[in-house]
């Protein structure tokens, strides 16, 4: 079996740039996922983020999670649960407007560190978008420009913990889905695994590596590349031992950004336009209802919306 793609970003600066760019291209086309090492984010900062995140869960989230589990009777389930996830989460919004100061129960130290971490992740996301442009033959900055809309990109972080689960065969840590947005950058636990992606009909483990950042592509990059790159279904399998930390940052288009296949790719592509044109916010409204269903009907629904707009109002007189 092929190995999960692990890419050393530092090699972009030397003689192995060509090989490294080819590895990124292959990962985008055939996996929808890859793992970065030597990505430029300080290990010391990552260690601090991990320590404070795990401490925050213990102090502020664990009791609430246990109460939720008890109230829904999840520890005693006898059959598969398909409408709830075995996870404890909170969300931080960075762009266009931060909510960091409004999120309750965060210490000032934790807020400060997460602000610093978000800036580093944003830089890495924008660097990766330019590398994708280079591989696709698009002008530098094209993806950032498309994502920008009128107010800039939407950028936020989902901080999750997946506590030990007595029945992992009956309840998922996180049910299978593709991500709706642009590019996702994950700092995950290096000791407790559980993240899997679907490739060629099989679930494959994403290896937990110390100080790595896992990258995956969202639905919007599939649309913009007209299907050359694909968003890939993934899930978190709950574990009986260990509490898995997951800090996933989503660098997405702005709410009013218009998303469609890049004209430059259509011009040189073998196939015509396969994917629709839509406003990102409209897609997100649909995704909110259908997250854990297949992505194809979402694309079809946006296509139907696009053609009804193109036809315009039906004359009644």
N, C-alpha and C positions, 0 to 999 in steps of 0.2 A: 504493500500500500504506500501511496505517496506520503511524504512527510508534510506536516502542517508548515506553511511558509513562515520562517523567522528571518527578518531582514535587519541587517546591521546598517543603520542610517549613516553612520560615520564614514562608511565606504563610498558615499557619494562624493567625498572630497578628494579621492585619490584615483589611482589607475583602475580601480574596480567599479567606477561609476556606471559604465555601460552595462555590466553584468547585474549590478544592483537595480538599475532602472528596469531591466528586463525581468528581474524577479518581482518587482512591484507590478509590472504590467501583467505578468502571468497570474499573480495572486488576485488582481482585480478582475481578470477575465474568467478565471477558472475556480476561484474560491469565494470571492466576495469578502474575504477575511485575511488578515495577516498580522503578525506580531512584530513589534519594533523593539530593538535593543540599541543602546548608544544613540538615543533620540534627542539628547541635549537637555532633558529635564534632570535637575540635580537629584541624586539618590538621597541626599540628606533631606531635601524638601519632601520627597515621596515617603520617606520613613516617618517624617513628622505628620504628614497627612494621614498615614495609616494608623499611627499611634493615637492621634486625636479622634479619628473616626471610630476606631474600636472602643475607645474610652467613652465617647458620646453614646454609642449604642448601649453599653453596659449601664450608664448612668441615666439615660433619658428615654431609650426606646425599648429596652428589653421587657420591662414590665408591661408596657402597652401591647407589645406583640403577644405576650403570654395571655393577657386578658382577651385579646382578639381570638386566639386559638381556642381558649376555654369557651368563649361565648358562642363560637360556631361549632364546637364539638369536634375540632379537627384531629385531635389526638386519638379519638376512638373510631375514626371512619373505617367502614368495612368495604366500601366500594370506591371506584375512581371518582375524584373530584375534578370537575372541569370548568368551574366558574370562579376559582379563587387561587391565588399564588401564595406559596410558603415564603413570604419575604416581608421585611420591615424596611420602609423607604421614607425618604423626604427629598424634596426638590429645591435646588438653588437656581435662580435665574440670574444670568449675568448681562445679557444683551437682548433687546435694546435698552432695557432698564433693569438694574440689579434689585433683587429683593432680599439681599444678604442681611441687611440690618433688621428686616421684619421677621425672619424665621426665628421662632422661639427656641429657647433652651440651648443656644450655641454660646460657648464662651467667647470672649473677645479674641483670645489666642486662636481659637478654631476659625472664627470668621476671617481673621487676618491671613492665616495660612491658606484657607480655601480661596481667598481673593488672589493671592500670589500664584497658587496652583492653576487657577482658571486662566490667568494671563499667559502662563507657560503653555497650557493646553491649546489656547486660542492660537498662539504663534505656531505651534506644531500643526494644527489643523490647516492653517492658511498655507504653510509650507507644503503640506501634502497635496492640497488642492492644486497648487502650481506644478507639483511633480506629475499629478494626473493629467493636467493640461499638456505638459511636455510629452508624455507618453501618447496622448490622444492626437497630438498634432494641432492642438488649439492654441490660440495666442495666450501668452502668459497673463494671468489675472482674469481670464474669461469666466471661470467658475465662481470666483469671488464676486465678480461684477453681477453675474446672474443671481447669486444668492442675496445680493445687497438690497434689492427692492428700493423703496424710498427712504427707509429708516435704518438700513443695515441688517445684518443677519440676526437670526434668533439663536441664542447660545445659552445652554443651561446644563446642569449636572443633576443626575439622579444618583443619590447616595443610598446604597442598599446593603442590607445584611441578610444572609440566608442561614438562619440558626439550624442546629441539628433537628432532624425530622424523624419521627418514629416510623413513618410509613411512606418512604420516598417512592414506592411503586404505585401509590394511590394518589399522591398530590405532588404537583410539580413545584419547584422553586419559582420558576417563571415559565408560563406556557409558551409553546412554539409560536413564533411570529417573525415577520421582517420588520425592520425599522423604517418609519415613514420618511425620515428626513434626509439629511445630506451625508455627512461623514461622522462616524461615531468613534470616540477615543476612550478606551476602557483601561483603568488602572484596577487590576483585580488581585485578589488574595493570591499569594505565591505558595501557600501550603494546602489550602482546601480548594479542590477543583469543583467541576459541576457544569461549566459552560460547554455547550455542544452546538455544532452546526450541521446542517443537513447537506451532504454531498453525495451525488449519484445514488440517492435513495437510502443512504446510511448515515446514522448519527456519529459524528467524529468529535472527540474531545479536543477542546482548545487548551493546550498545555499551560499550567500555571508556571510562569517564569519570573524570578525575582527582578524587580525594577523594569519590567517590560511594559509597553503600552500596546494593547490589542486594538486593531483598527478594523471596522467593518463599514460597508457601504450601504447607504439607505436607498429607499425607493426613488428619491429625486435624481440620484446619479444614474440609476438605470434609465430613467426617462431622458435625461439630458444626453446620455451616450447612445440613445436609441437602441438600448438592449445589449450594447457591446460589453458593458459592465453590468453585473446583476446584484441586486440585494438578495441576501440569502437567509433562509429560515434558520432560526436558532432558538435554543431553550436553555433553561438552567434546571439541572436535575438536583433535587434536594439530597443532602447527605445525612447519614445517621450520626456521623461524628464531625465535630468542628463547625465553627461559625465562619461562613465565607463572606468576605468583604468585596463589594463591587462599587466602583465609582465611575459611572459612565457619563461622558460629556458629549452632548449632541450639538454639532455645529450645523445649523439648518438654515434654509433660506428665510428671509424676512417674510412676514405674513402676507404682504402684497406683491411679493416677487412672482413674476410670470415664468413658469417652468415649461419647457418644451425641448424636443431634440435640438441639439446645436446645429444651425444651418451648415456650418463648415463640415460637420461629419456627414450630413445628408448629401452634400455635394459630391463627396468622394466615396460614399458608401455604396455597397452593392444593392442594398434594399432601400425602398422608399421609407417615408415616415411611418413608423409602427406605433409610436406612442403619442398620446394627446398633448394639447396645450391647455394649461389651466393656471389658476392663481393658487399659490401654496396653501393659503388659509382654507380654501374650499376643499382641498385634498385632506387637510387635517381634520376638518369637520366630519368627513366621511370615515377617516381612519379611526377616530375616537369611538365610533360605533362598531367597526369591523376589524379591530387590531388583530384579533386571534383567528382571523379567517384568511384564506388565500389572497394574495395581492392582485391577481389577474382581474377578478371582478371589480376591484377598486379602479384599476386603469380603464376598464370597459365603461364604468359609470362616469368617469371623467370625460371619456370620449363621447359618450351620449350627451353629456352636458355641453360639450364643445360644439357638437353638430346642431343642437337645438338653439344655441346662441347664434351660430352661423346662419341658420335658417331665418332667424328673427321672428317677430310676432306674426301670427297668421292673420291675414286680412279677413275682416268679418263683414265688410260692406260690398 
